[in-house]
């Protein structure tokens, strides 16, 4: 059922909403089976149903976004763990790749300190390791389960780390990495000031679109970890900005 649920969420993320009958057809199962799957997703608050149609509750809901391109994101996350040594202190921003990265760290590393503005990540890895998790304070965005606002910068100023891992909503050759939310973009900028280098974890699909808010990270981004579908032209553009690209 787990893989089928991932497929349902991938379809809904791509199409926004779909008829239950069409979902059953695409998945090759009965409508009764799909309805049972949808019942479980609805009970978790990820999707909702209206007159035979299923749709995501929110595009910002990270539970749903984790399932979209799950296997690629998981590979990206595992590759990123190779940058970390036991006992390190790192920063992690909100995002589906970042959440899977934090989860992979609990299996592969020990004695880490994770500084994050993501209440989702703090809860996602709760009880899975001996990590110390420092949650930066701020205004709580309920759908994305992330802390934003001016308090983020004030809290982050108490730390300085080597690596800061972020996600992105898109990329433009003109302005660089982008976000669709002003407050989340500002939180990333504020946290990046307290780090040596930023590592972007994202699927290659994000390089084919861009958000409306530039992250304005200037020379902070030093590395991108993505899947092998990224275009050669994009790799060249990133390399020209001294950004190393790792594909999985």
C-alpha positions as CSV (number, residue, x, y, z in Angstrom):
1,X,0.0,0.0,0.0
2,X,2.9,2.3,0.8
3,X,4.2,2.4,-2.8
4,X,0.6,2.9,-4.1
5,X,0.1,5.8,-1.7
6,X,3.3,7.4,-3.1
7,X,2.0,6.9,-6.6
8,X,-1.4,8.5,-5.7
9,X,0.4,11.5,-4.2
10,X,2.7,11.8,-7.3
11,X,-0.4,11.9,-9.5
12,X,-2.2,14.4,-7.4
13,X,0.9,16.6,-7.1
14,X,1.2,16.6,-10.9
15,X,-2.5,17.0,-11.8
16,X,-3.7,18.9,-8.6
17,X,-6.9,16.8,-8.6
18,X,-8.2,13.6,-10.1
19,X,-11.3,11.5,-10.3
20,X,-11.2,8.4,-8.2
21,X,-12.1,6.3,-11.2
22,X,-9.1,7.7,-13.2
23,X,-6.8,7.0,-10.2
24,X,-8.0,3.4,-10.1
25,X,-7.4,3.1,-13.9
26,X,-3.9,4.5,-13.7
27,X,-2.9,2.3,-10.8
28,X,-4.5,-0.8,-12.2
29,X,-6.6,-1.5,-9.1
30,X,-10.3,-1.4,-8.3
31,X,-12.0,1.8,-7.1
32,X,-12.7,0.1,-3.8
33,X,-9.0,-0.4,-3.3
34,X,-8.2,3.2,-4.2
35,X,-10.9,4.5,-1.8
36,X,-9.3,2.6,1.0
37,X,-5.9,4.1,0.2
38,X,-7.6,7.6,0.0
39,X,-9.3,7.0,3.4
40,X,-5.9,6.5,5.0
41,X,-4.4,9.6,3.3
42,X,-7.4,11.6,4.2
43,X,-7.2,10.6,7.8
44,X,-3.6,12.0,7.9
45,X,-4.9,15.3,6.5
46,X,-2.8,15.0,3.3
47,X,-5.7,14.7,0.8
48,X,-9.4,15.5,0.7
49,X,-12.3,14.2,-1.5
50,X,-15.1,16.0,-3.1
51,X,-17.8,14.3,-5.2
52,X,-15.7,11.4,-6.5
53,X,-12.6,13.6,-6.8
54,X,-9.4,13.4,-4.8
55,X,-7.1,16.4,-4.3
56,X,-4.2,17.5,-2.1
57,X,-5.1,19.6,1.0
58,X,-2.2,21.9,0.4
59,X,0.8,22.2,-2.1
60,X,2.8,23.2,1.0
61,X,2.0,20.1,3.0
62,X,5.4,18.4,3.2
63,X,3.9,14.9,3.8
64,X,2.5,15.0,0.3
65,X,5.7,16.5,-1.3
66,X,7.9,13.8,0.2
67,X,6.0,11.2,-1.8
68,X,6.5,13.1,-5.1
69,X,9.6,11.7,-6.8
70,X,10.2,9.8,-3.6
71,X,12.9,7.4,-4.9
72,X,14.9,10.2,-6.5
73,X,14.7,12.3,-3.4
74,X,15.8,9.4,-1.2
75,X,18.9,8.8,-3.4
76,X,19.8,12.5,-3.2
77,X,19.4,12.4,0.5
78,X,21.6,9.3,1.0
79,X,24.3,10.8,-1.2
80,X,24.2,14.0,0.9
81,X,25.0,12.1,4.0
82,X,28.4,11.3,2.6
83,X,29.3,15.0,3.3
84,X,28.7,14.5,7.0
85,X,30.9,13.0,9.7
86,X,29.8,11.7,13.1
87,X,29.7,14.5,15.7
88,X,29.1,17.3,13.1
89,X,26.8,20.3,13.6
90,X,24.9,21.3,10.5
91,X,21.9,23.4,9.5
92,X,19.0,22.1,7.5
93,X,16.2,24.1,6.0
94,X,12.6,23.0,5.5
95,X,11.8,20.9,2.4
96,X,11.0,17.3,1.3
97,X,14.5,16.4,0.2
98,X,15.8,18.0,3.4
99,X,13.4,15.9,5.5
100,X,14.5,12.7,3.8
101,X,18.2,13.8,4.3
102,X,17.6,14.3,8.0
103,X,15.9,10.9,8.2
104,X,18.8,9.2,6.4
105,X,21.3,10.8,8.8
106,X,19.5,9.1,11.7
107,X,20.4,5.7,10.2
108,X,23.9,6.4,8.9
109,X,25.4,8.9,11.3
110,X,25.6,9.5,15.1
111,X,26.1,12.2,17.6
112,X,25.0,15.0,15.2
113,X,23.6,18.4,16.1
114,X,21.0,19.6,13.7
115,X,19.9,23.3,13.6
116,X,16.7,23.8,11.7
117,X,13.7,26.1,11.2
118,X,11.6,23.1,10.3
119,X,9.2,21.8,13.0
120,X,8.3,19.0,10.6
121,X,11.9,17.8,10.4
122,X,12.3,18.0,14.2
123,X,9.2,15.8,14.6
124,X,10.0,13.6,11.6
125,X,13.3,12.3,13.2
126,X,12.1,12.4,16.8
127,X,13.1,9.3,18.7
128,X,15.1,7.9,15.8
129,X,18.6,8.8,17.0
130,X,20.7,10.5,19.8
131,X,20.9,13.7,17.7
132,X,20.5,17.1,19.4
133,X,18.0,19.1,17.5
134,X,17.9,22.9,17.9
135,X,14.7,24.4,16.5
136,X,15.0,28.1,15.6
137,X,12.1,30.2,16.8
138,X,9.8,32.3,14.8
139,X,6.3,32.5,13.2
140,X,4.9,29.1,12.6
141,X,3.5,28.4,9.1
142,X,1.0,25.6,9.7
143,X,0.9,24.0,6.2
144,X,4.6,23.8,5.7
145,X,5.4,23.3,9.4
146,X,8.3,25.8,9.2
147,X,9.4,28.7,11.4
148,X,9.8,32.1,9.6
149,X,10.1,35.8,10.4
150,X,12.8,38.1,12.0
151,X,13.3,35.8,15.0
152,X,15.0,33.3,12.7
153,X,17.9,35.6,12.1
154,X,18.2,36.5,15.8
155,X,18.3,32.8,16.7
156,X,20.6,31.8,13.9
157,X,23.2,34.4,14.9
158,X,24.0,32.2,17.9
159,X,25.6,29.6,15.6
160,X,28.1,29.3,12.8
161,X,28.4,26.0,10.9
162,X,30.2,24.6,7.9
163,X,27.3,23.2,5.9
164,X,23.7,24.4,5.4
165,X,21.4,22.1,3.4
166,X,18.4,23.6,1.6
167,X,15.8,22.8,-0.9
168,X,14.5,25.0,-3.7
169,X,11.2,25.6,-5.6
170,X,13.0,26.4,-8.8
171,X,16.0,27.9,-10.6
172,X,16.7,30.6,-13.1
173,X,20.0,31.2,-14.9
174,X,19.4,34.9,-14.3
175,X,18.6,35.1,-10.6
176,X,19.7,31.6,-9.4
177,X,17.7,29.5,-6.9
178,X,14.1,30.6,-6.1
179,X,11.3,30.1,-3.7
180,X,7.6,30.8,-4.0
181,X,7.2,32.1,-0.5
182,X,8.8,35.4,0.7
183,X,9.0,34.5,4.3
184,X,10.6,31.1,3.7
185,X,13.0,32.7,1.3
186,X,14.1,35.3,3.9
187,X,14.6,32.5,6.5
188,X,17.0,30.7,4.1
189,X,18.9,34.0,3.5
190,X,19.2,34.7,7.2
191,X,20.4,31.2,8.0
192,X,22.9,31.2,5.2
193,X,24.7,34.1,6.8
194,X,25.8,31.8,9.6
195,X,27.3,29.1,7.4
196,X,30.5,28.5,5.3
197,X,28.6,27.0,2.4
198,X,25.2,26.1,1.2
199,X,24.3,22.7,-0.4
200,X,21.1,22.5,-2.5
201,X,19.3,19.2,-2.5
202,X,16.7,19.0,-5.2
203,X,15.3,16.9,-8.1
204,X,16.3,17.9,-11.6
205,X,12.7,18.8,-12.4
206,X,13.1,22.0,-10.3
207,X,15.6,23.4,-12.9
208,X,12.9,23.5,-15.5
209,X,10.8,26.1,-13.5
210,X,11.3,28.9,-11.1
211,X,9.6,30.5,-8.2
212,X,8.9,34.2,-8.0
213,X,11.2,35.0,-5.0
214,X,15.0,34.9,-5.6
215,X,16.9,33.4,-2.7
216,X,19.7,35.8,-3.4
217,X,22.4,33.5,-1.9
218,X,25.1,35.0,-4.0
219,X,28.3,33.0,-3.6
220,X,27.1,30.9,-0.6
221,X,25.9,28.0,-2.8
222,X,28.9,25.7,-3.4
223,X,27.2,22.4,-4.3
224,X,24.0,20.9,-5.8
225,X,23.0,17.2,-5.4
226,X,20.4,16.2,-7.8
227,X,19.3,13.3,-10.0
228,X,20.9,12.4,-13.3
229,X,18.2,13.8,-15.4
230,X,19.6,17.3,-15.0
231,X,20.5,18.9,-18.4
232,X,24.1,19.4,-19.4
233,X,23.5,23.1,-20.1
234,X,22.3,23.6,-16.5
235,X,25.4,21.8,-15.1
236,X,27.5,24.1,-17.2
237,X,25.7,27.2,-16.0
238,X,26.1,26.1,-12.4
239,X,29.8,25.2,-12.9
240,X,30.4,28.7,-14.3
241,X,29.2,30.0,-10.9
242,X,31.7,27.7,-9.2
243,X,28.9,25.4,-8.0
244,X,29.8,21.7,-8.0
245,X,27.0,19.4,-9.3
246,X,26.7,15.8,-8.0
247,X,24.2,13.5,-9.7
248,X,22.7,10.3,-8.4
